[in-house]
Amino acid sequence: MYKIKTTTKFEKDLKLIKKRGYDLKFLKEVIEILSNGDYKMNNYIKLNEDRWNNVKNDYTEPLTHEELEEVRNNPISVALTVGKKVPKEWFEKANGKKILGLACGGGQQGPVFAIKGYDVTIMDFSKSQLQRDNMVAKREGLKINTVQGDMTKPFPFENETFDIIFNPVSNVYVEDLENIYKEASRVLKKGGLLMVGFMNPWIYMYDADIVWDKPDEELLLKFSIPFNSKELEEEGKITINPEYGYEFSHTLETQIRGQLKNGLAMIDFYESCDKRHRLSRYGNDYIATLCIKL
């Protein structure tokens, strides 16, 4: 999970400034980053974006034609978390079919929604992930609107645009959740549904190397909650592996109250388990929530 060695150099962005013709807006963003401390640390979003543009894993493999043919002939089946599908009853509660897949690129959930008759918009900060949605849409003759965007900033949509926002596990890559839930509520219609999957914070108390790669070593508590890989790297306590990126456990209060204080009410909830690692013996490591906009 959190072994990171960053390779981004400030010189690369200096070259980018020149390439962009000294665009004032871009220069202002760079100055804000530099004035706020260590360049690398404050640019973790870009580093995570680069990671998703280059990594290959289960979440970057688009659905095949054969898999989508199965989707056509069966009830909707998509995942917010590892280990369990979203109950179809959640979608039946929606007042309409205009859906935003938030941080949901990769050619997996988006095409399923499109095949099931939803008006689909996918927003993701990874250009590569969005390209996979576009590729599947073209191959299957589907309509999917893709938008490259950073969910730590204002969403590029009008107020009360969507009936559903579907946000599979992704806010683990964002340090501050306040903007995500504020903007999600803003762009949801009244009575709209927010479906969110996130990590159960307790798993971050253990060393991920031992959890995943060293089955013979004893599991020991190592980190406090909330886990913040950016701060831990600044303190020299961990190094970050570019294959995984910067991760943040958050707390249940931040996740759940973050939704409730933005005009949303929780109406359902479930947990799920990733059986690929040892911690699954001791508890569920994923949580999914369903909220409605009041």
QUIWO-V419266 format. One record per pair of residues at least 24 apart in sequence whose C-alpha atoms are under 10 Angstrom apart, sorted by the first residue. I is the first residue (numbers start at 1). GAP is how many residues later the second one is. D is the distance in whole Angstrom. If there is no record, write none. Layout:
# QUIWO-V419266
i=I gap=GAP d=D
i=I gap=GAP d=D
This chain:
# QUIWO-V419266
i=1 gap=203 d=9
i=1 gap=206 d=9
i=1 gap=207 d=6
i=1 gap=208 d=7
i=1 gap=210 d=10
i=1 gap=211 d=9
i=1 gap=228 d=10
i=1 gap=239 d=8
i=1 gap=240 d=8
i=1 gap=241 d=10
i=1 gap=242 d=9
i=1 gap=243 d=6
i=1 gap=244 d=8
i=1 gap=245 d=9
i=1 gap=246 d=8
i=2 gap=202 d=10
i=2 gap=205 d=9
i=2 gap=206 d=7
i=2 gap=207 d=8
i=2 gap=226 d=10
i=2 gap=227 d=7
i=2 gap=228 d=10
i=2 gap=230 d=10
i=2 gap=231 d=10
i=2 gap=236 d=8
i=2 gap=237 d=7
i=2 gap=238 d=5
i=2 gap=239 d=6
i=2 gap=240 d=9
i=2 gap=241 d=9
i=2 gap=242 d=6
i=2 gap=243 d=7
i=2 gap=244 d=7
i=2 gap=245 d=7
i=2 gap=246 d=10
i=3 gap=204 d=10
i=3 gap=205 d=8
i=3 gap=206 d=8
i=3 gap=226 d=9
i=3 gap=230 d=9
i=3 gap=235 d=7
i=3 gap=236 d=5
i=3 gap=237 d=4
i=3 gap=238 d=4
i=3 gap=239 d=8
i=3 gap=240 d=8
i=3 gap=241 d=7
i=3 gap=242 d=8
i=3 gap=243 d=9
i=4 gap=225 d=9
i=4 gap=226 d=10
i=4 gap=229 d=8
i=4 gap=234 d=8
i=4 gap=235 d=4
i=4 gap=236 d=1
i=4 gap=237 d=3
i=4 gap=238 d=5
i=4 gap=239 d=8
i=4 gap=240 d=7
i=4 gap=241 d=6
i=4 gap=242 d=7
i=5 gap=228 d=9
i=5 gap=233 d=9
i=5 gap=234 d=6
i=5 gap=235 d=5
i=5 gap=236 d=5
i=5 gap=237 d=6
i=5 gap=238 d=9
i=5 gap=240 d=9
i=6 gap=34 d=8
i=6 gap=35 d=10
i=6 gap=38 d=10
i=6 gap=41 d=8
i=6 gap=233 d=8
i=6 gap=234 d=7
i=6 gap=235 d=7
i=6 gap=236 d=6
i=6 gap=239 d=9
i=6 gap=240 d=10
i=7 gap=33 d=9
i=7 gap=40 d=9
i=7 gap=235 d=8
i=8 gap=31 d=10
i=8 gap=32 d=7
i=8 gap=35 d=9
i=8 gap=38 d=9
i=8 gap=39 d=8
i=8 gap=42 d=10
i=9 gap=30 d=9
i=9 gap=31 d=8
i=10 gap=24 d=10
i=10 gap=29 d=8
i=10 gap=30 d=8
i=38 gap=196 d=9
i=40 gap=190 d=10
i=40 gap=194 d=10
i=41 gap=189 d=6
i=41 gap=190 d=8
i=41 gap=192 d=9
i=41 gap=193 d=8
i=41 gap=205 d=10
i=42 gap=188 d=9
i=44 gap=129 d=9
i=44 gap=130 d=9
i=44 gap=131 d=9
i=44 gap=186 d=8
i=44 gap=201 d=8
i=44 gap=202 d=7
i=44 gap=203 d=10
i=45 gap=80 d=9
i=45 gap=105 d=8
i=45 gap=107 d=9
i=45 gap=128 d=8
i=45 gap=129 d=7
i=45 gap=130 d=9
i=45 gap=200 d=9
i=45 gap=201 d=8
i=46 gap=79 d=9
i=46 gap=80 d=10
i=46 gap=104 d=10
i=47 gap=195 d=8
i=47 gap=198 d=7
i=47 gap=199 d=8
i=48 gap=77 d=9
i=48 gap=78 d=9
i=48 gap=125 d=7
i=48 gap=126 d=9
i=48 gap=194 d=8
i=48 gap=195 d=9
i=48 gap=196 d=8
i=48 gap=197 d=5
i=48 gap=198 d=7
i=48 gap=199 d=9
i=49 gap=75 d=9
i=49 gap=76 d=6
i=49 gap=77 d=6
i=49 gap=78 d=9
i=49 gap=79 d=10
i=49 gap=101 d=9
i=49 gap=124 d=10
i=49 gap=196 d=9
i=50 gap=75 d=9
i=50 gap=76 d=8
i=50 gap=77 d=9
i=50 gap=78 d=9
i=50 gap=192 d=9
i=50 gap=193 d=10
i=50 gap=195 d=9
i=51 gap=75 d=9
i=51 gap=190 d=10
i=51 gap=191 d=6
i=51 gap=192 d=6
i=51 gap=193 d=7
i=51 gap=194 d=6
i=51 gap=195 d=10
i=52 gap=54 d=10
i=52 gap=73 d=9
i=52 gap=74 d=6
i=52 gap=75 d=9
i=52 gap=76 d=7
i=52 gap=77 d=7
i=52 gap=190 d=10
i=52 gap=191 d=8
i=52 gap=192 d=9
i=52 gap=193 d=9
i=53 gap=72 d=9
i=53 gap=73 d=6
i=53 gap=74 d=7
i=53 gap=75 d=5
i=53 gap=76 d=7
i=53 gap=77 d=10
i=54 gap=72 d=9
i=54 gap=74 d=8
i=54 gap=75 d=10
i=54 gap=188 d=10
i=54 gap=189 d=8
i=55 gap=73 d=10
i=55 gap=187 d=9
i=55 gap=188 d=6
i=55 gap=189 d=8
i=56 gap=187 d=9
i=57 gap=186 d=10
i=58 gap=48 d=10
i=59 gap=45 d=10
i=59 gap=46 d=9
i=59 gap=47 d=6
i=59 gap=48 d=9
i=59 gap=49 d=8
i=59 gap=70 d=9
i=60 gap=45 d=8
i=60 gap=46 d=5
i=60 gap=47 d=8
i=60 gap=48 d=8
i=60 gap=68 d=9
i=60 gap=69 d=7
i=60 gap=72 d=8
i=61 gap=45 d=7
i=61 gap=46 d=7
i=61 gap=47 d=8
i=61 gap=68 d=9
i=61 gap=71 d=8
i=62 gap=43 d=9
i=62 gap=44 d=6
i=62 gap=45 d=4
i=62 gap=46 d=5
i=62 gap=47 d=9
i=62 gap=48 d=10
i=62 gap=49 d=9
i=62 gap=67 d=9
i=62 gap=70 d=6
i=62 gap=71 d=7
i=62 gap=73 d=9
i=62 gap=74 d=7
i=63 gap=43 d=9
i=63 gap=44 d=6
i=63 gap=45 d=5
i=63 gap=46 d=9
i=63 gap=47 d=10
i=63 gap=48 d=8
i=63 gap=49 d=9
i=63 gap=69 d=9
i=63 gap=70 d=9
i=63 gap=73 d=8
i=64 gap=43 d=9
i=64 gap=44 d=9
i=64 gap=72 d=8
i=64 gap=75 d=10
i=64 gap=76 d=10
i=65 gap=71 d=8
i=65 gap=74 d=8
i=65 gap=75 d=7
i=67 gap=41 d=10
i=67 gap=45 d=10
i=68 gap=40 d=9
i=68 gap=43 d=8
i=68 gap=44 d=7
i=68 gap=47 d=8
i=68 gap=68 d=10
i=68 gap=72 d=9
i=69 gap=43 d=10
i=69 gap=46 d=9
i=69 gap=71 d=10
i=71 gap=40 d=10
i=71 gap=41 d=7
i=71 gap=42 d=10
i=71 gap=44 d=8
i=71 gap=45 d=8
i=72 gap=40 d=8
i=72 gap=43 d=7
i=72 gap=44 d=7
i=73 gap=43 d=10
i=74 gap=42 d=10
i=75 gap=41 d=9
i=76 gap=36 d=7
i=76 gap=37 d=8
i=76 gap=39 d=9
i=76 gap=40 d=7
i=77 gap=32 d=9
i=77 gap=35 d=8
i=77 gap=36 d=9
i=78 gap=30 d=8
i=78 gap=31 d=6
i=78 gap=32 d=10
i=78 gap=34 d=8
i=78 gap=35 d=9
i=78 gap=88 d=10
i=78 gap=90 d=10
i=79 gap=29 d=10
i=79 gap=30 d=8
i=79 gap=87 d=10
i=79 gap=88 d=10
i=79 gap=89 d=7
i=79 gap=90 d=9
i=79 gap=118 d=9
i=79 gap=209 d=10
i=80 gap=24 d=10
i=80 gap=29 d=9
i=80 gap=86 d=8
i=80 gap=87 d=7
i=80 gap=88 d=4
i=80 gap=89 d=6
i=80 gap=90 d=10
i=80 gap=115 d=8
i=80 gap=116 d=7
i=80 gap=117 d=5
i=80 gap=118 d=8
i=80 gap=192 d=10
i=80 gap=206 d=9
i=80 gap=207 d=9
i=80 gap=208 d=7
i=80 gap=209 d=9
i=81 gap=86 d=10
i=81 gap=87 d=6
i=81 gap=88 d=6
i=81 gap=89 d=10
i=81 gap=115 d=9
i=81 gap=116 d=5
i=81 gap=117 d=7
i=81 gap=118 d=8
i=81 gap=189 d=10
i=81 gap=190 d=9
i=81 gap=191 d=7
i=81 gap=192 d=8
i=81 gap=193 d=9
i=81 gap=204 d=9
i=81 gap=205 d=6
i=81 gap=206 d=7
i=81 gap=207 d=7
i=82 gap=86 d=9
i=82 gap=87 d=9
i=82 gap=115 d=9
i=82 gap=116 d=10
i=82 gap=117 d=10
i=82 gap=189 d=10
i=82 gap=190 d=7
i=82 gap=191 d=7
i=82 gap=192 d=6
i=82 gap=193 d=9
i=82 gap=194 d=10
i=82 gap=203 d=9
i=82 gap=204 d=7
i=82 gap=205 d=9
i=83 gap=188 d=9
i=83 gap=189 d=5
i=83 gap=190 d=5
i=83 gap=191 d=6
i=83 gap=192 d=8
i=83 gap=193 d=10
i=83 gap=201 d=10
i=83 gap=202 d=10
i=83 gap=203 d=9
i=84 gap=186 d=9
i=84 gap=187 d=8
i=84 gap=188 d=6
i=84 gap=189 d=8
i=84 gap=190 d=9
i=84 gap=202 d=9
i=84 gap=204 d=10
i=85 gap=187 d=9
i=86 gap=109 d=9
i=86 gap=111 d=10
i=86 gap=184 d=9
i=86 gap=202 d=8
i=86 gap=203 d=10
i=86 gap=204 d=10
i=87 gap=183 d=10
i=90 gap=103 d=9
i=90 gap=104 d=10
i=90 gap=105 d=9
i=90 gap=177 d=10
i=90 gap=178 d=8
i=90 gap=200 d=8
i=90 gap=201 d=10
i=91 gap=73 d=8
i=91 gap=102 d=9
i=91 gap=104 d=10
i=93 gap=71 d=10
i=93 gap=98 d=10
i=93 gap=99 d=9
i=93 gap=100 d=8
i=93 gap=199 d=10
i=94 gap=69 d=7
i=94 gap=70 d=7
i=94 gap=97 d=8
i=94 gap=98 d=7
i=94 gap=99 d=7
i=94 gap=100 d=10
i=94 gap=198 d=9
i=95 gap=68 d=6
i=95 gap=69 d=9
i=95 gap=94 d=9
i=95 gap=95 d=10
i=95 gap=96 d=7
i=95 gap=97 d=7
i=95 gap=98 d=9
i=96 gap=66 d=8
i=96 gap=67 d=5
i=96 gap=68 d=8
i=96 gap=93 d=10
i=96 gap=95 d=10
i=96 gap=96 d=8
i=96 gap=97 d=10
i=97 gap=65 d=8
i=97 gap=66 d=6
i=97 gap=67 d=7
i=98 gap=63 d=8
i=98 gap=64 d=5
i=98 gap=65 d=5
i=98 gap=66 d=6
i=98 gap=67 d=9
i=98 gap=90 d=10
i=98 gap=91 d=10
i=98 gap=94 d=10
i=99 gap=62 d=9
i=99 gap=63 d=6
i=99 gap=64 d=6
i=99 gap=65 d=5
i=99 gap=66 d=6
i=99 gap=67 d=7
i=99 gap=89 d=9
i=99 gap=93 d=10
i=99 gap=94 d=9
i=99 gap=95 d=10
i=100 gap=45 d=9
i=100 gap=46 d=10
i=100 gap=61 d=9
i=100 gap=62 d=7
i=100 gap=63 d=8
i=100 gap=64 d=6
i=100 gap=65 d=5
i=100 gap=66 d=6
i=100 gap=67 d=8
i=100 gap=84 d=10
i=100 gap=87 d=9
i=100 gap=88 d=9
i=100 gap=94 d=10
i=101 gap=45 d=9
i=101 gap=63 d=8
i=101 gap=64 d=6
i=101 gap=65 d=5
i=101 gap=66 d=6
i=101 gap=67 d=8
i=101 gap=94 d=10
i=102 gap=45 d=10
i=102 gap=47 d=9
i=102 gap=48 d=10
i=102 gap=49 d=8
i=102 gap=53 d=10
i=102 gap=63 d=7
i=102 gap=64 d=6
i=102 gap=65 d=5
i=102 gap=66 d=8
i=102 gap=67 d=10
i=102 gap=68 d=9
i=102 gap=69 d=10
i=102 gap=78 d=10
i=102 gap=82 d=9
i=102 gap=93 d=10
i=102 gap=94 d=9
i=103 gap=26 d=9
i=103 gap=27 d=10
i=103 gap=45 d=9
i=103 gap=46 d=9
i=103 gap=47 d=9
i=103 gap=48 d=8
i=103 gap=63 d=9
i=103 gap=64 d=6
i=103 gap=65 d=7
i=103 gap=66 d=8
i=103 gap=67 d=6
i=103 gap=68 d=8
i=104 gap=25 d=8
i=104 gap=26 d=9
i=104 gap=29 d=9
i=104 gap=62 d=8
i=104 gap=63 d=7
i=104 gap=64 d=7
i=104 gap=65 d=9
i=104 gap=66 d=8
i=105 gap=24 d=5
i=105 gap=25 d=5
i=105 gap=26 d=8
i=105 gap=27 d=7
i=105 gap=28 d=6
i=105 gap=29 d=10
i=105 gap=41 d=8
i=105 gap=42 d=10
i=105 gap=43 d=10
i=106 gap=24 d=6
i=106 gap=25 d=8
i=106 gap=26 d=5
i=106 gap=27 d=6
i=106 gap=28 d=9
i=106 gap=29 d=10
i=106 gap=30 d=9
i=107 gap=24 d=8
i=107 gap=25 d=5
i=107 gap=26 d=4
i=107 gap=27 d=8
i=107 gap=28 d=8
i=107 gap=29 d=6
i=107 gap=30 d=8
i=108 gap=24 d=9
i=108 gap=25 d=7
i=108 gap=28 d=9
i=109 gap=24 d=9
i=109 gap=57 d=9
i=109 gap=59 d=9
i=110 gap=24 d=10
i=110 gap=26 d=9
i=110 gap=27 d=9
i=110 gap=32 d=10
i=110 gap=33 d=10
i=110 gap=34 d=7
i=110 gap=35 d=9
i=110 gap=36 d=10
i=110 gap=56 d=10
i=111 gap=25 d=7
i=111 gap=26 d=7
i=111 gap=29 d=9
i=111 gap=31 d=7
i=111 gap=32 d=9
i=111 gap=33 d=7
i=112 gap=30 d=10
i=113 gap=29 d=10
i=113 gap=31 d=9
i=114 gap=27 d=10
i=114 gap=28 d=6
i=114 gap=29 d=7
i=114 gap=30 d=7
i=115 gap=25 d=9
i=115 gap=26 d=10
i=115 gap=27 d=7
i=115 gap=28 d=9
i=117 gap=25 d=10
i=117 gap=26 d=10
i=118 gap=25 d=9
i=118 gap=26 d=9
i=118 gap=46 d=10
i=119 gap=24 d=8
i=119 gap=25 d=8
i=119 gap=26 d=9
i=119 gap=43 d=9
i=119 gap=44 d=10
i=120 gap=24 d=5
i=120 gap=25 d=6
i=120 gap=26 d=8
i=120 gap=42 d=10
i=120 gap=44 d=10
i=121 gap=24 d=5
i=121 gap=25 d=6
i=121 gap=26 d=7
i=121 gap=41 d=9
i=121 gap=44 d=10
i=122 gap=24 d=5
i=122 gap=25 d=6
i=122 gap=26 d=8
i=122 gap=27 d=10
i=122 gap=43 d=10
i=122 gap=44 d=9
i=123 gap=24 d=5
i=123 gap=25 d=6
i=123 gap=26 d=6
i=123 gap=27 d=8
i=123 gap=28 d=8
i=123 gap=32 d=9
i=123 gap=33 d=9
i=123 gap=44 d=10
i=124 gap=24 d=5
i=124 gap=25 d=6
i=124 gap=26 d=7
i=124 gap=27 d=8
i=125 gap=24 d=5
i=125 gap=25 d=5
i=125 gap=26 d=8
i=126 gap=24 d=9
i=150 gap=24 d=10
i=150 gap=30 d=10
i=151 gap=26 d=9
i=151 gap=28 d=7
i=151 gap=29 d=6
i=151 gap=30 d=9
i=151 gap=32 d=8
i=151 gap=33 d=9
i=152 gap=24 d=8
i=152 gap=25 d=8
i=152 gap=26 d=8
i=152 gap=27 d=6
i=152 gap=28 d=6
i=152 gap=29 d=10
i=152 gap=31 d=9
i=153 gap=26 d=7
i=153 gap=27 d=8
i=153 gap=30 d=8
i=154 gap=25 d=7
i=154 gap=26 d=8
i=154 gap=28 d=9
i=154 gap=29 d=6
i=154 gap=30 d=10
i=154 gap=32 d=10
i=155 gap=24 d=9
i=155 gap=25 d=9
i=155 gap=27 d=10
i=155 gap=28 d=6
i=155 gap=29 d=8
i=155 gap=31 d=9
i=155 gap=32 d=8
i=156 gap=27 d=10
i=156 gap=31 d=9
i=157 gap=26 d=9
i=157 gap=29 d=9
i=157 gap=30 d=7
i=157 gap=31 d=10
i=158 gap=28 d=8
i=158 gap=29 d=6
i=158 gap=30 d=9
i=159 gap=24 d=9
i=159 gap=25 d=10
i=159 gap=26 d=9
i=159 gap=27 d=5
i=159 gap=28 d=5
i=159 gap=29 d=7
i=159 gap=30 d=8
i=160 gap=24 d=9
i=160 gap=25 d=8
i=160 gap=26 d=6
i=160 gap=27 d=4
i=160 gap=28 d=5
i=160 gap=29 d=4
i=160 gap=30 d=7
i=160 gap=31 d=10
i=160 gap=32 d=9
i=161 gap=25 d=9
i=161 gap=26 d=5
i=161 gap=27 d=6
i=161 gap=28 d=6
i=161 gap=29 d=10
i=161 gap=31 d=9
i=162 gap=24 d=10
i=162 gap=25 d=6
i=162 gap=26 d=5
i=162 gap=27 d=6
i=162 gap=28 d=9
i=162 gap=30 d=7
i=162 gap=31 d=9
i=162 gap=32 d=10
i=163 gap=24 d=9
i=163 gap=25 d=6
i=163 gap=26 d=6
i=163 gap=27 d=8
i=163 gap=28 d=8
i=163 gap=29 d=5
i=163 gap=30 d=6
i=163 gap=31 d=9
i=163 gap=129 d=10
i=163 gap=130 d=10
i=164 gap=24 d=7
i=164 gap=25 d=8
i=164 gap=27 d=9
i=164 gap=28 d=6
i=164 gap=29 d=5
i=164 gap=30 d=6
i=164 gap=31 d=8
i=164 gap=127 d=10
i=164 gap=128 d=9
i=165 gap=27 d=8
i=165 gap=28 d=6
i=165 gap=29 d=5
i=165 gap=30 d=6
i=165 gap=31 d=8
i=165 gap=125 d=10
i=165 gap=126 d=10
i=166 gap=27 d=8
i=166 gap=28 d=6
i=166 gap=29 d=5
i=166 gap=30 d=6
i=166 gap=31 d=9
i=166 gap=124 d=10
i=167 gap=27 d=8
i=167 gap=28 d=6
i=167 gap=29 d=5
i=167 gap=30 d=6
i=167 gap=31 d=9
i=167 gap=121 d=10
i=167 gap=122 d=10
i=168 gap=27 d=8
i=168 gap=28 d=6
i=168 gap=29 d=5
i=168 gap=30 d=7
i=168 gap=120 d=9
i=169 gap=27 d=7
i=169 gap=28 d=5
i=169 gap=29 d=5
i=169 gap=30 d=7
i=169 gap=117 d=9
i=169 gap=118 d=9
i=169 gap=119 d=9
i=170 gap=26 d=9
i=170 gap=27 d=8
i=170 gap=28 d=7
i=170 gap=29 d=9
i=170 gap=77 d=10
i=171 gap=25 d=9
i=171 gap=26 d=9
i=171 gap=27 d=7
i=171 gap=28 d=9
i=171 gap=76 d=9
i=171 gap=77 d=8
i=171 gap=78 d=9
i=171 gap=79 d=9
i=171 gap=84 d=9
i=172 gap=25 d=10
i=172 gap=26 d=7
i=172 gap=27 d=7
i=172 gap=29 d=10
i=172 gap=56 d=10
i=172 gap=74 d=8
i=172 gap=75 d=5
i=172 gap=76 d=5
i=172 gap=77 d=6
i=172 gap=78 d=8
i=173 gap=55 d=10
i=173 gap=56 d=10
i=173 gap=71 d=10
i=173 gap=72 d=8
i=173 gap=73 d=6
i=173 gap=74 d=5
i=173 gap=75 d=6
i=173 gap=76 d=9
i=174 gap=54 d=10
i=174 gap=72 d=8
i=174 gap=73 d=7
i=174 gap=74 d=7
i=174 gap=75 d=9
i=174 gap=76 d=9
i=175 gap=52 d=10
i=175 gap=53 d=8
i=175 gap=54 d=9
i=175 gap=55 d=9
i=175 gap=71 d=9
i=175 gap=72 d=8
i=175 gap=73 d=6
i=175 gap=74 d=9
i=175 gap=75 d=8
i=176 gap=72 d=9
i=176 gap=74 d=8
i=176 gap=78 d=9
i=177 gap=73 d=8
i=177 gap=77 d=7
i=177 gap=78 d=8
i=177 gap=81 d=7
i=177 gap=82 d=10
i=178 gap=76 d=8
i=178 gap=77 d=9
i=178 gap=80 d=7
i=178 gap=81 d=9
i=178 gap=84 d=9
i=179 gap=79 d=9
i=180 gap=78 d=9
i=180 gap=79 d=9
i=181 gap=74 d=9
i=181 gap=75 d=10
i=181 gap=76 d=10
i=181 gap=77 d=6
i=181 gap=78 d=6
i=181 gap=79 d=9
i=181 gap=80 d=9
i=181 gap=81 d=7
i=181 gap=82 d=10
i=181 gap=83 d=9
i=182 gap=76 d=8
i=182 gap=77 d=8
i=182 gap=79 d=9
i=182 gap=80 d=6
i=182 gap=81 d=9
i=182 gap=82 d=10
i=183 gap=79 d=9
i=184 gap=75 d=9
i=184 gap=78 d=9
i=184 gap=80 d=10
i=184 gap=109 d=10
i=185 gap=74 d=8
i=185 gap=75 d=10
i=185 gap=76 d=10
i=185 gap=77 d=6
i=185 gap=78 d=7
i=185 gap=79 d=7
i=185 gap=106 d=10
i=185 gap=107 d=9
i=185 gap=108 d=7
i=185 gap=109 d=9
i=186 gap=76 d=9
i=186 gap=77 d=9
i=186 gap=107 d=9
i=188 gap=76 d=10
i=188 gap=104 d=9
i=188 gap=105 d=7
i=189 gap=103 d=10
i=189 gap=104 d=7
i=189 gap=105 d=9
i=190 gap=73 d=10
i=190 gap=74 d=10
i=190 gap=102 d=8
i=190 gap=103 d=5
i=190 gap=104 d=6
i=191 gap=73 d=9
i=191 gap=100 d=9
i=191 gap=101 d=6
i=191 gap=102 d=5
i=191 gap=103 d=6
i=192 gap=72 d=9
i=192 gap=99 d=8
i=192 gap=100 d=6
i=192 gap=101 d=5
i=192 gap=102 d=8
i=193 gap=71 d=9
i=193 gap=72 d=10
i=193 gap=73 d=10
i=193 gap=74 d=10
i=193 gap=97 d=7
i=193 gap=98 d=6
i=193 gap=99 d=5
i=193 gap=100 d=6
i=193 gap=101 d=10
i=194 gap=65 d=9
i=194 gap=70 d=8
i=194 gap=71 d=10
i=194 gap=72 d=9
i=194 gap=95 d=8
i=194 gap=96 d=6
i=194 gap=97 d=5
i=194 gap=98 d=6
i=194 gap=99 d=8
i=195 gap=71 d=10
i=195 gap=73 d=10
i=195 gap=74 d=10
i=195 gap=93 d=7
i=195 gap=94 d=6
i=195 gap=95 d=5
i=195 gap=96 d=7
i=195 gap=97 d=9
i=196 gap=59 d=9
i=196 gap=60 d=10
i=196 gap=63 d=10
i=196 gap=73 d=10
i=196 gap=91 d=8
i=196 gap=92 d=6
i=196 gap=93 d=5
i=196 gap=94 d=7
i=196 gap=95 d=9
i=197 gap=58 d=10
i=197 gap=72 d=10
i=197 gap=73 d=9
i=197 gap=74 d=9
i=197 gap=75 d=10
i=197 gap=89 d=7
i=197 gap=90 d=6
i=197 gap=91 d=4
i=197 gap=92 d=7
i=197 gap=93 d=9
i=198 gap=51 d=9
i=198 gap=52 d=9
i=198 gap=54 d=10
i=198 gap=57 d=8
i=198 gap=73 d=10
i=198 gap=87 d=9
i=198 gap=88 d=6
i=198 gap=89 d=5
i=198 gap=90 d=6
i=198 gap=91 d=9
i=199 gap=49 d=9
i=199 gap=50 d=7
i=199 gap=51 d=9
i=199 gap=52 d=10
i=199 gap=53 d=9
i=199 gap=56 d=10
i=199 gap=72 d=10
i=199 gap=73 d=10
i=199 gap=85 d=9
i=199 gap=86 d=6
i=199 gap=87 d=5
i=199 gap=88 d=6
i=199 gap=89 d=9
i=200 gap=49 d=8
i=200 gap=50 d=9
i=200 gap=51 d=8
i=200 gap=52 d=8
i=200 gap=55 d=10
i=200 gap=71 d=9
i=200 gap=72 d=9
i=200 gap=73 d=10
i=200 gap=83 d=9
i=200 gap=84 d=7
i=200 gap=85 d=5
i=200 gap=86 d=5
i=200 gap=87 d=6
i=200 gap=88 d=10
i=201 gap=24 d=7
i=201 gap=25 d=7
i=201 gap=26 d=8
i=201 gap=47 d=9
i=201 gap=48 d=5
i=201 gap=49 d=6
i=201 gap=50 d=6
i=201 gap=51 d=7
i=201 gap=84 d=8
i=201 gap=85 d=9
i=201 gap=86 d=10
i=202 gap=24 d=9
i=202 gap=25 d=9
i=202 gap=47 d=8
i=202 gap=48 d=10
i=202 gap=49 d=9
i=202 gap=50 d=10
i=202 gap=77 d=10
i=202 gap=81 d=9
i=202 gap=82 d=9
i=202 gap=83 d=8
i=203 gap=24 d=10
i=203 gap=46 d=8
i=203 gap=76 d=7
i=203 gap=77 d=9
i=203 gap=79 d=10
i=203 gap=80 d=9
i=203 gap=81 d=9
i=203 gap=82 d=6
i=203 gap=83 d=9
i=204 gap=24 d=9
i=204 gap=43 d=10
i=204 gap=44 d=9
i=204 gap=45 d=6
i=204 gap=46 d=10
i=204 gap=81 d=10
i=205 gap=44 d=9
i=206 gap=73 d=9
i=208 gap=69 d=10
i=208 gap=71 d=10
i=210 gap=67 d=10
i=210 gap=68 d=9
i=211 gap=65 d=10
i=211 gap=66 d=6
i=211 gap=67 d=6
i=211 gap=68 d=7
i=211 gap=69 d=10
i=212 gap=64 d=8
i=212 gap=65 d=6
i=212 gap=66 d=7
i=212 gap=67 d=9
i=213 gap=64 d=9
i=213 gap=65 d=10
i=214 gap=64 d=10
i=215 gap=62 d=9
i=215 gap=63 d=8
i=219 gap=59 d=9
i=219 gap=60 d=9
i=224 gap=25 d=10
i=225 gap=24 d=7
i=225 gap=25 d=7
i=225 gap=26 d=7
i=226 gap=24 d=5
i=226 gap=25 d=6
i=226 gap=26 d=10
i=226 gap=28 d=10
i=227 gap=24 d=9
i=252 gap=35 d=10
i=255 gap=34 d=10
i=256 gap=33 d=8
i=256 gap=35 d=10
i=259 gap=30 d=10
i=259 gap=31 d=10
i=259 gap=32 d=8
i=259 gap=33 d=10
i=259 gap=34 d=10
i=260 gap=31 d=8
i=260 gap=32 d=10
i=260 gap=33 d=9
i=260 gap=34 d=10
i=262 gap=31 d=9
i=262 gap=32 d=9
i=263 gap=28 d=10
i=263 gap=29 d=8
i=263 gap=30 d=6
i=263 gap=31 d=6
i=264 gap=26 d=10
i=264 gap=27 d=6
i=264 gap=28 d=5
i=264 gap=29 d=4
i=264 gap=30 d=6
i=265 gap=25 d=8
i=265 gap=26 d=5
i=265 gap=27 d=5
i=265 gap=28 d=6
i=265 gap=29 d=7
i=266 gap=24 d=6
i=266 gap=25 d=4
i=266 gap=26 d=6
i=266 gap=27 d=9
i=267 gap=24 d=6
i=267 gap=25 d=7
i=268 gap=24 d=10
